[in-house]
Amino acid sequence: MDKESVVLGCGCEVFGDEAEELKQRFRLLRLLIVSTALSMPLLWDLPPRFQFVLATVLQFWPGLYFLRNAIRGLKNRSLGMDLLVALSTTVIYAYSTVVTFTVTENIKLYYLCDGVLISLLLFGRYLESVAIYQSGEAVRGLLRLQPKTAIVLRDGLETEIDAAEIVSGDTILLRPGERIPADGKILEGSCLVDESLLTGESEPAEKGPGDSITGGTLNREGKVTYTATAVGEDSTLQQMAAFVRRAQSEKAPVQRFADRIATIFVPSVIALAVLIFALWFTLLAPGDWGKAVSTVCGVLVIACPCALGLATPAALMTASGRAAELGILFKGASAIEKAWSIDTVVFDKTGTLTEGIVEPGLCDPLREDAKSAVDACRALGLEVWMISGDKEETARRIARACGIEHILFEVKPEEKAAQITRLKSEGRRVAMVGDGINDAPAMAEADLAIAMGTGTDIAIECADAVLPGGRIGRVPQALRLAGAARRTVRQNLGWALFYNLICIPVAACGILNPSIAAAAMTLSSNGILLHSLRLNKAEASNENGKL
């Protein structure tokens, strides 16, 4: 997972592998403990040169964390929080060191300030790593559903093997209470399968010979043998995890906008700090190096753009993880951003609003949750359309049953995309929900494409979001969740900008020393993380798709 797409300029390293994430957290915790232990003696009135020894170890051990990240950022032409922190701590340390070895009377040192600053920032960084780790819990939760072992039938014998060793075509024995180790089709027997990870529906589904079952789902009751059809990276579970990873690592357009702000913001803060130093040293406190240095460092720290950098990715990461828990897979952060601006939803009829049963003599029944999904979309203020290749009478019958007023009927497959283009030309932001090959061009033309997970590969490939269980009730849930993410991003950005507009002038007036500035910055950034994590509870009352 690309760390720069998660937290711009904050130096929080985020890894897809759980062990690496935990290793990073323990590294931060160790540095925090060392920094605190070295800072504590500086509270006492120790000889200047003894303070210098402690401060030197502090600066070039825990403090080196920020310096290394700053250098790495400069090499990548990225200016962020760590550069401002490294400048601030280095200036404080260098000034105090010069005083230690040149001044003999009325010595005023800032080593304690440097220690408190580094400790507070490491504490904030540790809290950030914990919060970001939690936002990636959706992926880890999916992968934990994969059982470690499986019983396969080889040469007529039951053999227990590592689940990772299953190959396509293996015959697998599944017993009650076991999680399914790989996607497949049932050969013999019947069972009740809890597919809530796909559909969000807690009611088990009956499965028998010929039915497909999905790896990671739970066999509640019954014993079956089945053939493995998709393993490893091709399995549904791995693809779901890959979807969430991609959504959490991709930069949305709004995040790239925040990035551009930060690239201007950081050098502007540095230039402002130079100006403030000159004002204090020449006009406000002439010749007072200590006051000028302290004020400048306070400005550098308080202006660290961590809150700005966290505002968007923290919300989008949490939203994509929550969506996966609900059975909605956004392909990227940009898909969530597309979803929050939709005002028109176009549903394909066959296989989307209906079950897609087209055998001669059989009617095509409406999906169980089709009408409630349409009602929920309308309750959101969306205009709902149905598009179908069927004749007018059939299309209108289905539309009436769903409560849809706007109908496009007898539309040939090659004309569907043109109809979406027409709606967009009227100034609408259009979402297209479909499942078939004939829907793919229209889905590609739409502002947001949502595919039923039970649909064709090409429809899924064209989609911005996929509903693995094929539950159409997830459509309004996806749009509501995107709306909640938009509100969270806006609130986060509003707070980040308000914080800087208020705190930078206060720090420039010499009211905040660097330690207090560090505490304020830590509270601000962690407040944004906690606010974003509230999205983990979004749609809590609708987890089963009941709208």
N, C-alpha and C positions, 0 to 999 in steps of 0.2 A: 504494500500500500504506500503510495507516494505521500511522504510526510508533509511536503510543501502544500499539497492540496487540502490537507486537514487543518493545519494551523500556520498561517502566514506570519513569518517573522517572530514566532513565539518559541521556536526551538524545541517544541514538544515532538519527540520522535515517536511515530506510531507504526507498529509493525503488524502485518497480517498474522504472523505466527504468535500464538499465545505465550509460548515460552520466552520469546524475544521481548514481548511487551512486559512480561513480569520481570525480566532481567533489567530492563530499562527503569522500571519503577523502583526496584531494589537499589539500583545504582544511585538514583536520585535520593532515596531515603538515606543511604550511606553517606552521601555528600552532605545532606542536611544535618545529620548527627555530628559529623566531623566539624562542620561550620559552626554549629551551636556550641560544641565543646571548646573550640578555639576562641569563640567570642566571649564566653562567660568570664574568663579571667580579666578581660579588658574592661570589665565593670569596675575593677579595683584600681587604685592609684599606684600602678606599677611603674618602675623606671622606664623612661622612653625607649631605651634600646631593647629592653625585654619585650615591651609592647611591639616594637618593630619586628622582632623574631616571630612572635605569634602571628602578627598581621601578614608577614611575608609567606608563612606556611598557608595561612588562610587565603591569601590572594592567588597563590600559585598551585593550590590544590582544589578546594571547592570552587574558588573564583575562576579557575581555568576552564570550567565547564562553559561559562558564558563567552570567554575569550575565544575558545575553539569554535563554538557555533557562529560567533561574529565573523571570524576569519573564513569559515566555510561559506557563510552567506556572501561575503565580499567576493570570493572566488566565483560564486554563481551569480554575481551581480544582483544580489538580493539584500536590501537594506531593511533590517527589522529590529525587533526588540533587543536582541542580544547585542547588537552594535551599541545601542544606547546604554545598556547595562555595563558592557565592557568599558566604554568610555568613562562612565560615571565612577565605577569602582577603581579604575586605573588612575583617574585624576585625583581621587581622594587619597589613595595609597601613595602616589608620587608626591603630592603636596605634604602629607604627614611625614614621609621619609626625609624630604628636604629639611623640614622643620626639626626633625629628630637630630640631624647631624650638623645643623648650622645655628640653631637658636639655643641659647643657654639659660635664659630667664623668661618667665611668663610663657612657658611652652603650652600651646593649645593644639592637641592632636585629634585627628578624626578617625583613628584606627577602629574604635568601637563602632562608630557610625558605619564604617566599611563592613565590619563583621555583621552587624544587624541587617544591613542592606542585603548582603549576600545570603544570609540565613532566611530572611523573609522571602526573597525572590525564589530561593530553592524550595521553600515550603509551598509557595504558590504554584511553582512548576510541578511539584509532586501532586498537589491536589488536582491540577489540570490533567496530569497523566492518569490519575484514578478515574476522573470523569470521562475522559476520552476512551479509556478502556471499557467503561460501562456502556458507552454508545456503540461499541463494536460487539457487545454481548450477543446481538441478534445472530451474527455469523457463527460465533462459537456455539451458541445454542443449537443452531441447525446441525452443525458438524458433530456435536455430542450425541445426536440422535442415531448416528451410524453405529451399529453394534460392532464389537471388536472381533467376534468370531461367528462362524456359520457352520451348519452341518450340511454337507453335500453328499450326494449318492454317486460314488465312483466305483465301477466294477462290482456293483451290487452291494457295496459296503457303505455304511454310514461313517463319514470321516469329518472330524471337526478341524476346520482350517481357519486361518486368519481371514477376516472378511475382505481384506485388501487383495487376497489371492484368488478371489472369485473371478472367473472369466465368463464371457457371454456364452450361453449354451449349457452352463452347468445346471444340474438338477439339484434343487435345494429343498431340504426338509424344514418346515416351519411349524413350531409347536405353540400352544396357547401361552400368552404372556410374553412372547418374544417380539423384539423389534425386527422388522424385515430388513435383511442385510443388503439386498440389491433389488433394483427394479426387475419385474418379470411378469410372466403369465402363468396362471394356475393350471396345472395338469390334472390333479386329482384332489378331491376333498372340498370342503367349504369352510369359511371362517368369517368372523366379524372383525373388521379393521377400523381402528381409530385413525382417521385421516385429517385430524384437526390441524396438523402442521401445514396441510395443503389448503383446506377449505375453511378452517376456523370453526367448523361444525363439530360439536362434541359427540353427536349421535353416530355410533359405529355404522359402517356400510357393509352390507352382505356381499361376499365375494364367493364365486364358484368357478368351475372349469371354464377356461377361456377368458376370464376377467383379468385385467391388469392390476398389479399391486405395486406400490411405490416404496423404495428403500427408505428406512427411517420411520415409517409409520408403524403403529403398534397393533399386533394381532391380539385382540381381546379374547377371542374364543374360537376354537376349532383347530384342526390339524390338516395341513395341506402340503403337497409337493408342487413345486413350480419351477419353470425354466427362467434363468437369468437372461434378461434381454439388454440391459444397459448397466454398465459398471464403471467405476472410476470417475473420470471427468465427465463422462456421458450421462451419469446418473442424474435423476431429478434433484436429489438433495445437493449434490455438488454444483449443479447449475444454479440452484437457488442461492447457495452461498456465494457463487461467483457474481450473481446479479447484485447482491447486497454490497459486496466488496467494491464492485465497479461504481455503484451509486455513491458509496462513501468516499471514494478516492477521487472522483471526477470533480473538476471545478465548474460550478454553475456560472452563467453569465454575471449574476449579481456578485459572485465571489471574485470574478476577474475585475469587476468594477472596484471592489474593496481593495484588491491588490494594487490597482493603479493609484488609488488614493494613498496607500501606504508608501509606495515608491516616491511619491512627492512629499508625503508627510515627514518621513524620517530625516531627509536632508534639510528640510525646512526647520525642523526642531533643532538640528545641530547648528544651523546658521543663527537661529534665535538664541541658542545658548551662548554663542560667541558674543552676540550683541549684548545680552544680559550681563555677561561677565565684564565687558567693557564699561557698561553703565555703572555697575556696582563699584568696580575698582577705581573708576575715575571721578564719578559724580556722587553716588549715593553713600559709599563708604570708602573714601579715597585711601588707597594704599592698604586696605584691609584684605589681604589675600584669603584669609580663612573664610570671611563672610562671602566673598565673591565666589570662591570655589564651592562652598556649601550650597549657595543659591543655585548655581549652574547645575550641580549634580542633582539637586531636587527637581529642577525642570526636566533634565534628561530622563530621570526615573519616572516621574509622574506622567510624562508624555509617551512612555513605552506603548506602542500600538497593539498590545496584546488583546485588549478588549475589542478593538476594531478587527483584528485578525481572526478572533474567535467567533465574532458575532454571526457570521453566515455559516461556516462549516460545521460549527457545533450543532446548530439547529438542523441543518440538512442531513448530517450524519445520524442524528437521533431520529429524525422523521423517517429516513429510509429503513433504519432498523425496526422501528415500530411498524412500518408498513409490512415488512416481511413477516412479523409476528401475526399480522392480521390476514395474511395470505395475499399480499399485493407486492409485486416485485417491480420496483422502478429501476430502469436500466442505468440511470445516472442521475446526478444531482440536477442536471439541466432538465430532466424529465419532470422532477418535482416542481421546478420553477415554471415550466410550461403549463403544468396542471393548475397552478394557482391563478392563471389568467383566463381560464376557459369560461365562456358564457353560453355555448351551444354544444349539446351532445347529440351525435347521430348514431343510432343503433342499427346495425345490420339485423335483418329479421331471422333468417334461417340459421340455426346453430348458435345464435346469440340471444335473441329474445325467446326463441323456441328451442326445443330439444334437437331439432335437425333430423327428425325421422321422416324420411322421404320415400319409404317403400310404397309400392302401388297399393292403394286401398286403405292406407293408414293416414290419419290426420297428423299434423305436426303440432304436438301439444306445447303450450306455453311453459316456459321455465317457471318453477315454483316461486322464485323470487323476482320475476320480471316486473310485475306491477308495482311491488313495493320499491324496487330500484328506481323505476320511472318516477314514482311519487316523491321519492327522496331527492332526486335530481331537480324536480320542479320546486320542491321546498327550498332548495338552495338558490332559487332564482334563475335556474338555467332553462333555456329553451330546448325542448326535446323533440328530435326528429326520428323517423324510422325510414330506412331505405331498403327497398326490396325489388327483386326481379319478378315477383309474382304479379298476377293480374290484380286489378283494382279491388275486386270484391274480397279476395283472400287477404290482401294487404290491409284493407280497412277493418276486416274482422279482427285481425291480430292487434291492430292499433287501438281499436275500441277496447279490447280486453285489457290492454296495458294502460289505457288512459292517455294515449299519444294523439295530439291534434294534427301535427305536421307530418305529412306522409309523402314519400317519393316512391311511386310504384312503377312496375314494368321498366325498371332501369337495367339496361344491359351491363354486364361486368365492366366492359371498357368505358362505360359512361359514368360509373360511380365516382371516379376521381374528378370528373368535370363538375359533377353536382357539388362536391366538397369545395372545389375552386370557386363555384358560383356563390356559395354561402360565405366564403371568406371574402369575396369581392364586395360583399355588403357590409364589411367591417366587423364580422363576427370572428371570435376565437373559437375554433371548432375542434372538438374531440371526436374521433371516430372509433367505435367499438365494433370489432369484427372477429371472425374466426377462420375464414376460408381463403383459398387462393385468390378468388375473385374479389376479396376485400382488400388485398394487399396494395394495389395502386391507390385506392382511396385513403387507406391508412397512411401511406407515404406522403400523400398530399395534405393531410390534416395537420393542425398545429400540435395535436397530441394524439398518438395512436395507442389504443388499449386492446390487447389480444386476449381472447379466452385461452386458458392453458390447455383446453381440450381441442384447440383448433390445429390448423396445419402449421408446419414448420416455417413456411414462408411468411405467414401472417405474424407468427411470433417474432421472426427475425425483423420484420418491419416495425414492430411495436416499440413504444417508449416505456410501456408498463405491461406486465403480464399478470393474469389472474390464474395461478396454477390449478386451483380446484374448479375453475370454470364457473364460479359463483358471480352472477352479474350484480348482486347486491354489493359487491366490493367496489363497483364503479363510483357511486356517490361517496363511499367511505374514502376512497383514494383522493377524491376532489376535496372533501372536507379536511382530510389530513394535510393536503397540500396548502389549503387555506390557513390552517393552524400554523404550519411552518412559515408561511409568508408573514403572518402577524408576529411570530416569534423573531424572525430575522429583522423586521422593521423595528420592533421594540429594542432588540439588541443593539442595532446600529444607532438608534436614537439615544440610547443610554451611553454608548461609547462616545458619541459626538458631544453630548451634554457634559459628560465627565471631563473631556479634554478642554472644552470651552470654559468650564468653571475652574478646574484644578491648575491648568497651566498658568493663568494669570496670578492665582494665589501663590504658587510656587515661585514665580518670577518676582513677587514682592518680598521674598525672603521669609515668608511665614512658615513654610514647611521645610524641615531639614530632610535629607535623603532617606533616613529611616522611616519617617512618617509617610513620605511620598511612596516608599516601597510598600508599606502596609495598605495605603489607599489603592495603589495599582493592583495589588494582589486581591483585595476585596472586590474591586471592579471586575476583573477578568473572571474570577471564580463565581461572582454573582451572575455573570452572563452564562457560564457553563451550567449552573444550577437551574437557571431560567430555561435554558434549552432542553435540559433533561426532563422537564415537565411534559415534553411531548411523548415520553414513554407511557404516559397515562391517557393519551389522546384516544378517543373512540372506545374508551373502556366499557361504556354501556352498550356498545354495538359489536362486541368481539365475535359474536356468532352470526353476524350479518343480519341481525334483526333490526330493521330500520324504523 
